[in-house]
Amino acid sequence: MRSKVKRVLLPIFALLAVSSCLLFASCWYLQKNLPQSISYTDSLGVIETGIYKVTAERVDSVSNAGKTQNAQNITEYNAMYKIFGIIPVGKTQVVKVPERYVQVLGTPFGIKIYADGVMVVGMSEVDTENGNLCPAKECGIKVGDVIHKVNGKQVYSNKELAKLAENCQGENLCIELSRNEKTMTVTVTPRYSVTEKCYKIGIWVRDSSAGIGTLTFYDSASGILAGLGHGITDSSTKKIIPIAKGELVSAEIISSEKSVPGDPGELHGRFSLKNLGNLLLNSDSGVYGTAKSVFATDRSYPVATKQEIKVGEAMVLTTVDGSEPKWYKCRIDKVYFSAREESMDMAVSISDPELLEKTGGIVQGMSGSPIIQNGKLIGAVAHVFVNEPTKGYAIFAEDMLEVSINCSKTQLKDAS
């Protein structure tokens, strides 16, 4: 009898143990991958993680001065994440925000950037009478540093920096530079090159950049254009190029190279003389600028909050020939709510046969192409998977909108 009971109970206990382990692992996974804060417009709804459907149920209000705290008008509160509305897995902060509409674009544009200083992209040795030396390396300059001033004089170009070194007569130069957002000063002793017959400090620098991308949206409330979905980085250092000034111009796609595994394709375009706006910010989430004129389209969409995004079908608006955008089918494969690398908030795949035939998937130049799901702007294409070009990453539109609003506030503050 006992042996029979054991045979019945052991599988049950084993099943319970496995279930408990799976539940524990699931709770741990969700705690790591659910957003630490949520914004919503009308209703909070259900958050899809790709494995579970999770609800956020209000626990208590956030006691901040000046905020209404009665039951009907609370705009900010703490909530508890629950699996299936039952099992708690962690807390989050919830904020109600007004719904904001933007003009969705999907049109190509050209970017001209003039750096705020010159970026060090490489080192070189100077052939002196005493052998090959690198003065820049000796004084602590590193690749990726941005040089702003030499002996107190602002430097904007490679030519200006070279001229200051050549005319120094061998005297030390005081260089002000920035590294990882920190400013520092170094002293470099230029060396005389026996072959070039002038003083040099032994660095390669870059002072400007240009390229083609796709505009994501125009926010009429702030007058800000947003595009690209990722920052413009130096090809050598992979670091964001700081800007002194820049320009957004209209562009036309004249040809394209198809993406193949291991070699992402590219859209080829030409700039026009039409100035769309002045570049304000080059950041990890894209480029932002003031629009020269109002962008009125028939594509006015509300911006979705990140938890509204679902795994499933969507549409991407992009331009792969000429200057007029077209709609193509795509799919959201996964949504990443937790902190990841910038511009890698969603995994997206191209499913439209026409676009696959034209481009092979995602190509360089499509970055910034807006993605629509359930009648809302949810994000923009940002990166391609090099070895699987039908797939790539996208950035949340909610985050791009937040940056555009902050750009507008900063501009107003600077103007006042």
matplotlib code that plots the C-alpha trace (Angstrom):
import matplotlib.pyplot as plt

x = [0.0, 2.8, 4.7, 1.6, 1.1, 4.7, 4.4, 1.4, 2.9, 6.4, 5.4, 3.1, 5.9, 8.3, 5.8, 5.3, 9.1, 9.6, 6.6, 8.0, 11.4, 9.9, 7.7, 10.8, 12.8, 9.9, 9.6, 13.3, 13.2, 10.3, 11.9, 14.9, 13.0, 10.0, 10.2, 11.0, 8.6, 5.5, 3.6, 0.1, -2.5, -6.0, -5.7, -2.7, -3.7, -1.6, 2.2, 3.3, 6.8, 6.9, 6.4, 3.7, 1.0, 1.5, -0.7, 0.3, -2.2, -2.1, -0.8, -0.5, -0.1, 3.2, 3.3, 4.8, 4.0, 1.6, 0.1, -3.6, -4.0, -7.7, -8.9, -10.1, -7.2, -4.1, -1.6, 1.3, 1.3, 3.1, 1.9, 2.6, 3.3, 1.3, 1.4, -2.1, -3.3, -2.5, 1.2, 3.2, 6.6, 7.7, 6.8, 6.9, 6.1, 3.2, 2.6, -0.3, 0.7, -1.4, -1.6, 0.6, 0.3, 3.1, 3.5, 5.0, 7.4, 9.6, 11.3, 15.1, 17.2, 20.8, 22.8, 25.8, 27.6, 30.4, 32.0, 32.4, 36.2, 38.2, 37.9, 41.1, 40.7, 44.3, 47.9, 51.0, 54.7, 56.8, 60.2, 62.5, 66.3, 66.1, 63.9, 60.1, 58.2, 54.5, 54.1, 50.3, 50.6, 53.5, 51.3, 48.3, 46.0, 43.8, 41.8, 38.2, 39.3, 37.8, 40.2, 38.5, 41.2, 45.0, 46.7, 43.2, 42.2, 39.1, 39.9, 37.2, 39.2, 42.1, 43.8, 43.6, 45.2, 48.0, 48.7, 49.0, 51.5, 53.5, 53.9, 54.8, 58.6, 59.0, 57.3, 54.8, 51.1, 48.4, 45.5, 42.0, 40.1, 37.1, 37.0, 33.9, 32.1, 35.0, 37.2, 40.9, 44.1, 47.3, 50.6, 52.2, 55.7, 55.5, 58.4, 60.1, 59.6, 62.7, 60.8, 57.9, 60.1, 57.6, 56.5, 53.8, 52.1, 51.3, 47.5, 44.8, 41.6, 38.1, 36.2, 33.0, 30.6, 27.8, 25.3, 21.9, 19.1, 15.3, 13.2, 10.9, 8.5, 7.8, 6.4, 4.3, 3.9, 7.6, 8.7, 11.2, 12.3, 13.5, 15.2, 17.8, 16.9, 20.6, 23.5, 26.0, 29.3, 32.8, 33.6, 37.0, 36.2, 32.5, 31.8, 29.0, 30.3, 29.8, 28.3, 29.1, 26.6, 24.8, 22.2, 19.3, 18.6, 16.2, 17.5, 16.5, 17.3, 18.9, 19.9, 20.4, 22.6, 20.8, 21.7, 23.1, 24.2, 27.5, 27.2, 24.4, 23.3, 23.0, 20.8, 22.5, 21.1, 21.9, 21.4, 19.3, 19.8, 16.6, 17.3, 14.9, 16.2, 19.2, 20.6, 20.3, 21.4, 23.2, 22.5, 22.2, 18.5, 18.9, 19.3, 17.0, 16.7, 14.5, 12.3, 12.5, 8.8, 5.7, 5.6, 1.9, 1.1, -2.0, 0.0, -0.8, -0.4, -0.4, 2.8, 2.4, 3.8, 6.2, 3.9, 1.3, 3.6, 2.7, 4.6, 3.1, 2.4, 3.2, 4.0, 7.1, 7.2, 10.4, 11.8, 14.0, 13.7, 13.0, 11.7, 8.2, 7.8, 5.8, 4.2, 5.7, 4.8, 7.1, 6.8, 7.8, 9.5, 10.4, 10.1, 12.9, 11.6, 14.7, 17.8, 19.7, 22.1, 20.7, 18.3, 17.9, 14.4, 12.6, 13.6, 11.9, 11.9, 10.9, 8.2, 7.0, 8.0, 8.3, 10.7, 12.7, 13.0, 14.2, 16.6, 17.0, 15.7, 17.1, 19.8, 21.9, 19.9, 16.7, 17.5, 14.8, 12.0, 8.9, 7.0, 3.2, 1.2, -2.5, -2.8, 0.1, 3.7, 5.6, 9.2, 11.8, 14.3, 17.7, 20.1, 20.4, 21.5, 24.6, 24.4, 20.6, 19.6, 15.9, 16.0, 17.2, 16.6, 14.2, 14.0, 10.9, 9.1, 8.1, 11.8, 12.4, 9.5, 10.8, 14.2, 12.5, 10.5, 13.6, 15.3, 12.5, 12.7, 16.5, 16.1, 13.5, 15.7, 18.8, 16.7, 15.5]
y = [0.0, 2.5, 1.7, 2.3, 5.7, 6.6, 5.8, 8.1, 11.0, 11.0, 12.2, 14.8, 16.1, 16.1, 18.1, 20.6, 21.0, 21.6, 24.0, 25.9, 26.2, 27.4, 29.9, 31.2, 31.4, 33.2, 35.7, 36.4, 36.8, 39.3, 41.3, 41.8, 42.5, 44.5, 48.4, 50.2, 52.9, 53.1, 55.9, 55.5, 57.6, 56.1, 52.7, 50.8, 47.5, 44.3, 44.2, 41.3, 40.0, 37.4, 34.7, 36.0, 38.6, 40.8, 43.5, 46.4, 47.0, 50.2, 49.8, 53.4, 57.0, 58.8, 61.6, 64.4, 68.0, 69.7, 66.5, 65.7, 62.6, 61.9, 58.7, 60.1, 62.4, 60.6, 61.0, 59.1, 56.0, 52.9, 49.6, 45.9, 43.7, 40.5, 37.4, 36.5, 39.2, 37.0, 36.3, 39.5, 39.8, 43.4, 47.1, 49.8, 53.5, 54.6, 58.0, 59.2, 61.4, 63.2, 61.5, 63.3, 63.2, 63.6, 63.7, 60.4, 60.9, 58.0, 60.3, 60.4, 63.3, 64.3, 65.2, 67.5, 67.7, 70.0, 68.7, 70.7, 70.4, 67.7, 64.0, 61.9, 58.9, 57.6, 58.0, 58.3, 58.5, 61.5, 60.7, 62.9, 63.0, 60.8, 58.2, 57.7, 59.3, 60.0, 63.3, 62.9, 59.4, 60.5, 63.2, 61.0, 61.8, 58.8, 57.8, 59.0, 62.3, 65.5, 68.4, 71.8, 74.3, 74.7, 77.4, 78.8, 79.1, 77.2, 74.5, 73.4, 71.7, 69.5, 72.4, 74.7, 72.1, 71.3, 75.0, 75.6, 72.6, 73.7, 77.3, 76.4, 76.5, 73.5, 75.1, 73.2, 73.3, 73.4, 71.2, 71.2, 68.1, 66.0, 62.3, 60.4, 63.7, 64.9, 67.9, 67.8, 69.6, 68.1, 69.5, 68.2, 68.9, 68.8, 67.1, 68.2, 65.8, 65.5, 64.4, 66.9, 69.6, 70.9, 70.3, 67.7, 66.1, 62.7, 62.3, 61.8, 63.8, 64.1, 67.4, 66.8, 64.1, 63.6, 60.9, 59.7, 58.6, 58.5, 61.1, 59.5, 62.2, 65.9, 67.1, 70.2, 71.0, 71.6, 72.2, 69.4, 66.9, 63.5, 60.8, 58.1, 56.2, 56.0, 58.5, 59.4, 57.9, 58.1, 55.1, 54.6, 55.2, 54.2, 57.2, 59.8, 62.8, 66.0, 68.8, 72.5, 73.0, 70.9, 70.9, 68.7, 68.8, 67.0, 64.0, 61.6, 57.9, 57.1, 53.5, 50.8, 47.7, 44.7, 43.2, 39.7, 37.8, 39.3, 42.4, 44.9, 46.8, 50.5, 53.2, 55.7, 59.2, 62.7, 65.9, 68.7, 72.4, 72.5, 73.1, 71.2, 72.5, 73.0, 70.1, 70.5, 67.1, 64.0, 61.4, 57.6, 57.8, 59.7, 63.2, 66.1, 69.5, 72.5, 72.4, 75.4, 75.0, 73.0, 69.4, 68.7, 65.2, 62.9, 60.6, 62.0, 59.3, 59.2, 58.0, 54.6, 54.0, 51.1, 48.7, 49.1, 47.4, 43.8, 40.9, 40.6, 42.3, 45.9, 48.3, 50.2, 53.4, 53.9, 55.2, 52.9, 54.8, 58.4, 60.6, 59.3, 56.7, 53.5, 51.2, 47.7, 44.8, 43.9, 42.0, 42.8, 39.7, 40.8, 43.8, 44.6, 46.6, 46.4, 48.6, 47.5, 49.1, 52.3, 51.9, 48.2, 48.2, 45.9, 43.1, 43.6, 41.5, 42.5, 40.3, 42.2, 40.4, 43.6, 45.2, 41.9, 41.8, 45.4, 45.5, 42.0, 43.4, 46.3, 48.3, 51.3, 54.5, 52.9, 53.9, 56.1, 54.5, 54.7, 51.6, 51.7, 49.1, 49.3, 52.8, 54.2, 55.1, 52.5, 53.1, 53.4, 51.1, 51.6, 48.7, 45.7, 42.2, 41.9, 38.1, 38.1, 41.3, 40.5, 41.3, 44.2, 46.4, 49.3, 52.1, 53.1, 56.1, 57.1, 57.6, 59.6, 61.9, 62.5, 63.6, 65.9, 67.5, 68.1, 69.5, 72.0, 73.0, 73.5, 75.6, 77.8, 78.1, 79.1, 81.7, 83.3]
z = [0.0, 1.0, -2.2, -4.2, -2.5, -3.1, -6.8, -7.0, -4.9, -6.2, -9.7, -8.1, -5.9, -8.8, -10.9, -8.1, -7.7, -11.4, -11.5, -8.6, -10.2, -13.5, -11.6, -9.7, -12.9, -14.6, -11.8, -11.9, -15.7, -15.5, -12.8, -15.0, -18.2, -17.2, -17.4, -14.2, -15.1, -17.4, -19.1, -20.4, -22.1, -21.8, -20.3, -19.0, -20.6, -20.6, -21.1, -23.4, -22.6, -25.3, -22.7, -20.3, -20.3, -17.3, -15.7, -13.6, -10.8, -8.7, -5.2, -3.9, -5.1, -5.3, -2.8, -4.8, -3.9, -6.3, -7.7, -7.3, -5.1, -5.1, -6.6, -9.9, -10.8, -9.7, -12.5, -11.0, -8.8, -7.8, -9.3, -8.8, -11.8, -11.7, -13.9, -15.1, -12.7, -9.7, -9.1, -8.1, -9.6, -8.8, -8.6, -11.1, -11.3, -13.5, -15.0, -17.1, -20.0, -22.7, -26.1, -28.6, -32.4, -34.8, -38.6, -39.7, -42.6, -43.9, -46.4, -47.1, -45.9, -46.0, -42.9, -42.8, -39.5, -38.5, -35.3, -32.1, -32.3, -34.1, -33.2, -32.9, -35.1, -35.2, -34.2, -36.4, -35.8, -36.7, -38.3, -36.2, -36.1, -33.0, -34.6, -34.9, -32.1, -31.4, -29.4, -29.0, -27.5, -25.2, -23.6, -23.1, -26.1, -27.1, -30.1, -29.5, -27.8, -29.1, -29.2, -28.7, -28.1, -28.6, -26.6, -25.8, -29.5, -30.6, -33.3, -35.8, -38.6, -39.3, -41.2, -38.2, -35.9, -38.4, -38.9, -35.1, -34.8, -37.9, -36.6, -33.0, -33.5, -31.3, -28.3, -26.2, -27.1, -24.4, -25.7, -24.2, -25.0, -23.9, -23.2, -22.1, -21.4, -19.2, -20.0, -19.5, -20.5, -21.8, -22.9, -26.1, -27.5, -31.3, -33.1, -36.3, -39.2, -41.3, -44.4, -44.3, -42.8, -40.3, -36.7, -36.1, -33.1, -34.7, -34.9, -37.5, -36.9, -38.4, -38.4, -40.3, -41.5, -44.0, -44.9, -45.9, -43.5, -43.1, -41.2, -38.6, -37.6, -37.4, -34.0, -34.9, -31.2, -30.8, -34.4, -34.1, -36.8, -35.7, -37.7, -38.1, -34.9, -33.8, -33.5, -36.2, -35.1, -36.3, -38.5, -36.8, -33.1, -33.2, -30.9, -31.3, -33.2, -31.1, -33.2, -33.4, -36.2, -38.7, -41.4, -42.5, -46.3, -48.5, -50.5, -53.3, -53.4, -56.8, -56.4, -53.8, -53.1, -51.7, -48.4, -48.2, -45.1, -43.9, -46.1, -45.4, -48.4, -48.8, -50.3, -52.5, -52.6, -53.6, -51.6, -52.9, -52.0, -50.0, -46.3, -44.1, -40.8, -38.5, -36.6, -32.8, -31.4, -32.5, -29.9, -29.3, -30.1, -33.4, -34.8, -34.1, -35.6, -35.9, -39.0, -41.5, -42.4, -41.3, -42.5, -43.2, -44.3, -44.2, -41.9, -38.4, -35.8, -32.0, -30.4, -28.7, -25.2, -25.1, -23.3, -26.0, -28.5, -29.3, -30.8, -34.3, -37.6, -38.3, -41.2, -42.0, -44.0, -46.0, -49.3, -51.3, -54.6, -55.5, -52.6, -51.9, -49.1, -49.4, -46.8, -46.4, -44.2, -41.2, -37.9, -34.4, -33.1, -29.6, -27.3, -24.9, -21.9, -19.8, -20.2, -23.3, -25.7, -27.2, -30.2, -29.6, -28.1, -30.5, -32.8, -36.2, -39.4, -42.9, -44.3, -47.4, -50.6, -52.6, -50.2, -49.8, -53.6, -53.8, -50.8, -49.4, -46.1, -44.1, -45.7, -44.6, -45.2, -44.0, -40.4, -39.0, -41.1, -38.9, -37.8, -37.3, -35.4, -34.4, -35.7, -33.7, -34.2, -32.2, -33.3, -36.0, -37.7, -36.2, -37.0, -39.3, -38.3, -40.5, -40.8, -41.2, -43.1, -43.1, -39.4, -37.3, -34.2, -33.8, -31.2, -29.2, -30.7, -27.2, -26.4, -29.6, -28.8, -25.3, -26.7, -29.3, -26.5, -24.4, -27.5, -27.9, -24.2, -24.4, -27.5, -25.8, -22.7, -24.8, -26.7, -23.4]

ax = plt.figure().add_subplot(projection="3d")
ax.plot(x, y, z, "-o")
ax.set_aspect("equal")
plt.show()
